[in-house]
Each structure stands twice: as C-alpha cells, then as structure tokens.
Amino acid sequence: MNHRVLITGATSGLGREMARQLARQGCRLALTGRRDDRLKEMVKELGADVLPLAGDATDPACVKSHYASIKAAFGGLDWAILNAGTSASADAKERFSADDYRLVYGVNVFGMANWIEAVLPDMLAAKTGTIAGVASLAGYRGLPRSGPYSSSKAAAIALLESLRVGLRGTGVRVVTVCPGFVRTEMTARWRDADMPFLLEPAEAARRMIAGIAAGKKEVAFPRPFSTFVKYVFRNLPNCVYDRVASRGTRRRLNSGGA
Ligand SMILES: NC(=O)c1ccc[n+]([C@@H]2O[C@H](COP(=O)([O-])OP(=O)(O)OC[C@H]3O[C@@H](n4cnc5c(N)ncnc54)[C@H](OP(=O)(O)O)[C@@H]3O)[C@@H](O)[C@H]2O)c1
C-alpha cells in the first residue's frame, strides 16, 4: 500500500500502532500529537517517510498550517485517520464541570472537525480520499461517570454519519471507527472501570486498518461485544438500562475507583 496517510494522535496508543503498521506497509505518514519528543522517537523508529507535526488539534490555525505542510511534502492525502482523543470522568453527584466537557469536546469533536475542514476541499477537488474518524462503542449510550467522553463520542458518531451521507457520490469516503476497550494510556487512567474484551493496541490497530482498507462504512469491534452494544445495549428501554448501568457505577464507587 503506497498511501499518503495522516494519523492524528500518533504519539501513543492506537495512533502509534497504526503508524507502525502502515509504515511497514509502505505508506508515507504525517503524524500529529502535542508531544514533540514522542514524534521525534517515531521518526527515528519509522524512518524518512514520516512527517512529524507537533501541535494541538483543538487549535484551528495549527491544524491549517499542519495541512499546508502535508500538502507541501506529499501533495495531498489518501487517508486522514482522525484518531486524537481524550477523556475525563467524574461522578455527577460529586462534581459536574462544564470545563471537562469543553476539554473533551475540544479534542474529540472540534479537533476532528478542524481536520475535516482542512482536508476535505482538496479531497473533494480530487474526487477521492478517505476520512476515518475514531469514535468509540462508548458513544452508543450515555455512560455514567463518562458523560464528557461518551457524549463526545456520540457527537463524533453522528458527525461522521452526517458527513458520510452528505458526501455520497463525491468519491470521498467517510469511515466511522468504533473500538471497544483497548489497553492504552487512556484506559490506564480508567483504573477501576470494567473493561470486557480488552484488546492490545497492535490487534486493535490491525482491525482498524483492515476495516478502512476494506472500504467499510463502520468498523466496530471486537465482536460479539460490538454487536451487543449496538443492537442490544443501545436499545434497552431506559428503565432497564438505568438499573444495569448504575449497578456498574455503584460497584466502582464502593471500590473507591476513579
Ligand atoms: N483505548 C480505548 O479503549 C479506546 C476505545 C475506543 C476509542 N478510543 C479512541 O481511540 C483514540 C486513541 O486513543 P488511545 O486509546 O490510543 O489513547 P492515548 O494513548 O491516550 O492516545 C491519545 C492520542 O491523542 C493525542 N491527543 C490528545 N489530545 C490532543 C490534542 N489536544 N491535540 C493533538 N493530539 C491530542 C495524544 O497525543 P499528545 O498527548 O501527544 O497530544 C495521543 O497521541 C481516541 O480517540 C480514543 O477516544 C480508545
């Protein structure tokens, strides 16, 4: 595969693993993240075909200038994998902070939108290109203690779906990626959360790349967990859902978890 690929949030976790695997497949990579030292390590590890772009996805000017650098280096993009993300959790009985929402939406929703705004006009003009946004299975229902995160991923799922349908017939593809739990720096912070079917990042990255390459509209995994979340959990009546979901919260509170 000789693609020119942007991966946002490539300094750790899923982004870093996708970068490693796509580099092995012969792709030219533009990698972003705020940690410059990590990006330098990636260049050392992966070689000359990597363009490191240190900066913040929440800053539209930074994103625009990064895309200008990508155009200058690669002439454009075949794939834009918009993966940068963050999370915040709190028990709403103890603390509800609009700042948590601003922070998480800033990266998970507006960071994604900043990049779509930057890359889309050239993809439309070229009548080709793939935008793959990383949402989450957590976006299918409002999860207690994860209000900022699960609602930001619900917004990302709807944003990507709206874009996918809106771009029908243009040649530009939109892929919604919804992983389940993956062992990364992010989940290391969710110390006492139940994480069924936890995957290693290399395996999750492999599934993400395979799904995007296969031309899928949505890449949700691992099965059967993703099937359960999308078709059962999502459709539980509120009276049942509230009991099931709050049971998990009580257990975490009793164990003193974050
Ligand atoms: N791990 C899971 O279980 C799981 C499940 C479903 C979906 N996801 C999603 O998968 C994506 C990757 O997460 P991960 O698990 O690999 O977590 P991670 O290891 O914490 O990686 C997050 C990446 O996003 C970057 N990032 C965060 N804030 C940023 C900002 N303001 N500007 C630019 N880059 C920023 C980080 O880089 P810097 O810190 O260097 O900026 C890092 O490279 C996220 O969208 C996450 O929501 C993860």
The ligand as an SDF file (V2000), in Angstrom:
LIG
                    3D

 48 52  0  0  0  0  0  0  0  0999 V2000
   -8.3270    2.8670   24.3640 N   0  0  0  0  0  0  0  0  0  0  0  0
   -9.6060    2.5750   24.2270 C   0  0  0  0  0  0  0  0  0  0  0  0
  -10.1550    1.6930   24.9140 O   0  0  0  0  0  0  0  0  0  0  0  0
  -10.4290    3.2950   23.1850 C   0  0  0  0  0  0  0  0  0  0  0  0
  -11.6880    2.7760   22.8810 C   0  0  0  0  0  0  0  0  0  0  0  0
  -12.4670    3.4020   21.9270 C   0  0  0  0  0  0  0  0  0  0  0  0
  -11.9930    4.5400   21.2940 C   0  0  0  0  0  0  0  0  0  0  0  0
  -10.7690    5.0430   21.6180 N   0  0  0  0  0  0  0  0  0  0  0  0
  -10.3230    6.2440   20.9320 C   0  0  0  0  0  0  0  0  0  0  0  0
   -9.1300    5.9680   20.2440 O   0  0  0  0  0  0  0  0  0  0  0  0
   -8.3930    7.1800   20.0810 C   0  0  0  0  0  0  0  0  0  0  0  0
   -6.9630    6.9610   20.5460 C   0  0  0  0  0  0  0  0  0  0  0  0
   -6.9760    6.7430   21.9470 O   0  0  0  0  0  0  0  0  0  0  0  0
   -5.9160    5.8310   22.7110 P   0  0  0  0  0  0  0  0  0  0  0  0
   -6.6890    4.8390   23.4820 O   0  0  0  0  0  0  0  0  0  0  0  0
   -4.8530    5.4080   21.8060 O   0  0  0  0  0  0  0  0  0  0  0  0
   -5.3950    6.8750   23.8040 O   0  0  0  0  0  0  0  0  0  0  0  0
   -3.9750    7.5500   24.0540 P   0  0  0  0  0  0  0  0  0  0  0  0
   -2.9080    6.5240   24.0940 O   0  0  0  0  0  0  0  0  0  0  0  0
   -4.1970    8.4150   25.2390 O   0  0  0  0  0  0  0  0  0  0  0  0
   -3.7460    8.4400   22.7400 O   0  0  0  0  0  0  0  0  0  0  0  0
   -4.4150    9.6410   22.5380 C   0  0  0  0  0  0  0  0  0  0  0  0
   -3.6910   10.3990   21.4450 C   0  0  0  0  0  0  0  0  0  0  0  0
   -4.4000   11.6260   21.1930 O   0  0  0  0  0  0  0  0  0  0  0  0
   -3.4730   12.6820   21.2400 C   0  0  0  0  0  0  0  0  0  0  0  0
   -4.1040   13.9160   21.7030 N   0  0  0  0  0  0  0  0  0  0  0  0
   -4.8070   14.1150   22.8500 C   0  0  0  0  0  0  0  0  0  0  0  0
   -5.1600   15.3990   22.9540 N   0  0  0  0  0  0  0  0  0  0  0  0
   -4.6900   16.0310   21.8450 C   0  0  0  0  0  0  0  0  0  0  0  0
   -4.7320   17.3570   21.3780 C   0  0  0  0  0  0  0  0  0  0  0  0
   -5.3360   18.3320   22.0810 N   0  0  0  0  0  0  0  0  0  0  0  0
   -4.1320   17.6540   20.2000 N   0  0  0  0  0  0  0  0  0  0  0  0
   -3.4910   16.6830   19.4840 C   0  0  0  0  0  0  0  0  0  0  0  0
   -3.4170   15.4110   19.8800 N   0  0  0  0  0  0  0  0  0  0  0  0
   -4.0080   15.0830   21.0520 C   0  0  0  0  0  0  0  0  0  0  0  0
   -2.3780   12.2260   22.2000 C   0  0  0  0  0  0  0  0  0  0  0  0
   -1.1610   12.8870   21.9010 O   0  0  0  0  0  0  0  0  0  0  0  0
   -0.4860   14.0400   22.7950 P   0  0  0  0  0  0  0  0  0  0  0  0
   -0.7890   13.7430   24.2230 O   0  0  0  0  0  0  0  0  0  0  0  0
    0.9640   13.9270   22.4230 O   0  0  0  0  0  0  0  0  0  0  0  0
   -1.0890   15.3030   22.3180 O   0  0  0  0  0  0  0  0  0  0  0  0
   -2.2750   10.7670   21.8520 C   0  0  0  0  0  0  0  0  0  0  0  0
   -1.4050   10.5880   20.7530 O   0  0  0  0  0  0  0  0  0  0  0  0
   -9.1400    8.2370   20.8850 C   0  0  0  0  0  0  0  0  0  0  0  0
   -9.9770    8.9840   20.0330 O   0  0  0  0  0  0  0  0  0  0  0  0
   -9.9760    7.4010   21.8370 C   0  0  0  0  0  0  0  0  0  0  0  0
  -11.1150    8.0840   22.2920 O   0  0  0  0  0  0  0  0  0  0  0  0
   -9.9660    4.4430   22.5450 C   0  0  0  0  0  0  0  0  0  0  0  0
  1  2  1  0
  2  3  2  0
  2  4  1  0
  4  5  1  0
  4 48  2  0
  5  6  2  0
  6  7  1  0
  7  8  2  0
  8  9  1  0
  8 48  1  0
  9 10  1  0
  9 46  1  0
 10 11  1  0
 11 12  1  0
 11 44  1  0
 12 13  1  0
 13 14  1  0
 14 15  2  0
 14 16  1  0
 14 17  1  0
 17 18  1  0
 18 19  2  0
 18 20  1  0
 18 21  1  0
 21 22  1  0
 22 23  1  0
 23 24  1  0
 23 42  1  0
 24 25  1  0
 25 26  1  0
 25 36  1  0
 26 27  1  0
 26 35  1  0
 27 28  2  0
 28 29  1  0
 29 30  1  0
 29 35  2  0
 30 31  1  0
 30 32  2  0
 32 33  1  0
 33 34  2  0
 34 35  1  0
 36 37  1  0
 36 42  1  0
 37 38  1  0
 38 39  2  0
 38 40  1  0
 38 41  1  0
 42 43  1  0
 44 45  1  0
 44 46  1  0
 46 47  1  0
M  CHG  2   8   1  16  -1
M  END
$$$$
